[in-house]
């Protein structure tokens, strides 16, 4: 069986971090997506997933 990636979320870490940050910010996910630094994206994901909030990673989609 051959598996082919058809589509994927571009910059999935940033998308997931923006979704997580939007819960605690007055800004929407689209604004946060643009202004979050790479370091903040990494820290947000480590903290959020580390606390057991795994639902934010569902914003990244990979279709095979």
Backbone bond lengths (Angstrom), bond angles and torsions (degrees), N, CA, C in turn:
res aa  C-N    CA-C-N  psi(-1)  N-CA   C-N-CA  omega(-1)  CA-C   N-CA-C  phi
1 X - - - 1.438 - - 1.535 108.46 -
2 X 1.321 116.33 133.53 1.454 122.33 178.05 1.533 108.20 -102.89
3 X 1.319 116.75 128.88 1.463 121.85 179.22 1.526 108.07 -107.84
4 X 1.329 115.66 130.41 1.456 121.13 -177.90 1.526 109.16 -125.26
5 X 1.316 116.38 131.14 1.457 120.94 174.96 1.524 108.23 -77.73
6 X 1.332 116.31 115.55 1.458 121.08 -177.99 1.529 112.39 -86.45
7 X 1.311 115.68 -45.16 1.467 121.18 -178.61 1.524 109.25 -149.26
8 X 1.315 115.13 157.52 1.464 119.65 175.93 1.525 110.00 -154.32
9 X 1.312 115.54 158.92 1.457 122.09 175.75 1.522 108.50 -72.82
10 X 1.321 116.14 125.81 1.461 119.37 175.97 1.520 109.00 -72.95
11 X 1.307 116.97 137.27 1.464 123.86 178.58 1.533 111.26 52.35
12 X 1.333 117.21 58.24 1.465 121.08 -173.91 1.526 114.47 -59.48
13 X 1.327 118.26 -35.02 1.470 119.83 178.70 1.525 110.75 -61.66
14 X 1.322 116.41 -44.79 1.466 121.32 -179.00 1.532 110.89 -66.21
15 X 1.318 117.52 -40.34 1.470 121.35 178.58 1.527 110.11 -61.73
16 X 1.316 117.24 -46.34 1.469 121.49 -179.33 1.524 111.57 -66.99
17 X 1.321 117.55 -40.40 1.466 120.92 178.80 1.523 110.80 -66.05
18 X 1.316 117.39 -39.82 1.467 120.61 178.12 1.523 110.72 -63.99
19 X 1.317 116.93 -38.71 1.467 120.62 177.09 1.522 110.42 -63.64
20 X 1.322 116.91 -42.80 1.465 121.11 179.23 1.526 110.61 -65.11
21 X 1.315 117.07 -45.45 1.465 121.39 -177.09 1.519 112.25 -67.86
22 X 1.323 117.21 -28.81 1.470 119.86 -177.45 1.527 112.43 -65.70
23 X 1.318 117.53 -19.65 1.470 121.07 177.88 1.523 111.61 -69.00
24 X 1.320 117.31 -25.31 1.464 121.87 -174.18 1.526 112.69 -119.67
25 X 1.317 116.69 13.41 1.458 120.52 -176.02 1.525 109.96 -126.73
26 X 1.304 115.83 153.89 1.457 120.69 173.76 1.520 111.49 -77.59
27 X 1.331 116.06 -14.00 1.465 121.29 178.76 1.519 110.17 -86.16
28 X 1.308 115.95 151.76 1.454 120.80 175.60 1.517 111.19 -81.43
29 X 1.308 115.59 169.93 1.463 120.87 -178.22 1.525 112.09 -59.96
30 X 1.333 117.97 -35.86 1.468 119.13 -178.37 1.528 111.62 -66.87
31 X 1.341 117.48 -38.71 1.464 120.31 176.89 1.527 110.68 -67.82
32 X 1.322 115.87 -42.68 1.460 120.33 179.99 1.526 111.40 -65.11
33 X 1.320 116.58 -37.30 1.467 121.32 179.00 1.525 110.15 -56.02
34 X 1.315 116.24 -39.55 1.466 120.93 -177.76 1.527 112.98 -77.06
35 X 1.343 117.96 -34.25 1.459 118.00 -170.64 1.528 116.14 -103.35
36 X 1.327 119.02 -7.66 1.464 120.36 178.52 1.530 110.39 -71.47
37 X 1.315 116.45 132.12 1.468 120.29 176.39 1.533 109.07 -74.89
38 X 1.316 116.43 161.42 1.467 120.40 177.97 1.526 110.87 -59.37
39 X 1.322 116.13 -39.74 1.474 120.42 179.34 1.524 110.83 -64.27
40 X 1.329 117.11 -41.63 1.466 121.09 179.74 1.531 110.38 -66.12
41 X 1.317 117.74 -39.01 1.467 121.70 176.97 1.521 109.47 -58.32
42 X 1.324 116.51 -49.00 1.465 121.02 -179.21 1.530 111.22 -61.81
43 X 1.315 116.99 -45.85 1.468 121.15 -178.95 1.526 111.64 -65.11
44 X 1.331 117.18 -42.53 1.468 120.82 179.55 1.522 111.66 -61.20
45 X 1.324 116.12 -45.40 1.465 119.22 -178.73 1.523 111.85 -67.29
46 X 1.320 117.05 -43.31 1.471 119.35 178.39 1.519 110.77 -60.71
47 X 1.322 117.13 -43.52 1.462 121.35 -179.01 1.529 111.00 -67.50
48 X 1.322 116.82 -49.93 1.465 121.50 -175.24 1.522 111.47 -64.02
49 X 1.317 117.04 -50.76 1.465 120.89 -179.69 1.528 109.99 -68.50
50 X 1.320 116.80 -36.16 1.461 120.91 177.61 1.520 113.34 -62.02
51 X 1.328 116.23 -28.23 1.467 121.34 177.84 1.530 112.10 -86.94
52 X 1.336 116.44 2.88 1.460 120.32 176.20 1.515 115.23 92.08
53 X 1.333 117.20 7.03 1.465 120.59 179.45 1.534 108.89 -89.98
54 X 1.312 115.62 78.45 1.465 121.38 -174.44 1.521 113.76 -82.22
55 X 1.314 117.64 -12.11 1.465 119.68 -175.89 1.526 112.55 -63.79
56 X 1.330 118.42 -23.60 1.469 119.21 -179.24 1.526 112.09 -64.80
57 X 1.323 117.99 -26.70 1.467 119.48 -179.40 1.527 112.15 -74.02
58 X 1.327 116.65 -10.47 1.465 119.83 177.46 1.526 112.23 -72.16
59 X 1.326 117.53 -8.02 1.463 120.59 177.78 1.526 111.56 -76.62
60 X 1.318 117.23 -17.71 1.465 121.50 175.82 1.528 108.22 -91.05
61 X 1.323 115.91 130.84 1.465 120.79 -175.45 1.529 109.96 -126.69
62 X 1.316 115.14 134.54 1.461 122.19 175.26 1.519 107.25 -127.10
63 X 1.321 117.47 122.13 1.461 122.30 -177.76 1.522 109.36 -111.09
64 X 1.340 114.63 122.89 1.466 120.71 -179.88 1.510 110.14 -108.78
